[in-house]
């Protein structure tokens, strides 16, 4: 029996290609940031594929939000540690 929906990895590639026109309007520096953002979403492909959602963009957006949250939590922890005089 065949798949009824493409794998999340394939859907993610398709979603990224659909944003190509948007990417072309960005400056070179912003294009690099866009590519980094898409690459970051790919770090969580396995988790996103297990969270079955009707929109492939939802999985990518959640992956990005999760990644930014973890980075923010680390930065806050580092700054808190520095303000107490004990680097973490």
C-alpha positions, 0 to 999 in steps of 0.5 A, spaced: 500 500 500 502 506 498 503 513 502 497 517 502 501 523 504 509 525 502 514 524 508 515 530 512 522 531 509 519 531 502 514 536 504 519 540 507 523 540 501 517 542 497 515 548 502 522 551 502 522 551 494 515 554 495 518 560 498 523 561 493 520 567 490 520 570 497 527 569 498 529 572 491 526 579 494 531 578 500 538 582 500 544 577 500 545 577 507 538 576 509 538 570 504 543 567 508 539 568 514 533 565 511 537 559 509 540 558 516 532 558 518 530 553 513 536 549 516 534 550 523 527 547 521 531 541 518 534 539 525 527 537 528 525 533 522 524 527 526 520 530 531 515 534 526 514 528 522 511 525 528 506 531 530 501 529 524 499 536 522 494 538 516 499 543 514 507 542 513 508 549 515 506 548 522 511 543 523 517 547 520 514 553 524 514 549 531 521 547 530 523 554 529 519 556 535 522 551 539 529 552 537 529 559 538 526 558 545 531 553 547 536 558 545 533 564 549 533 559 555 540 558 554 542 565 553 537 567 559 541 562 564 548 565 561 546 572 563 543 570 570 549 566 571 554 572 569 549 577 573 550 573 580 558 572 578 558 565 577 558 563 569 554 557 567 
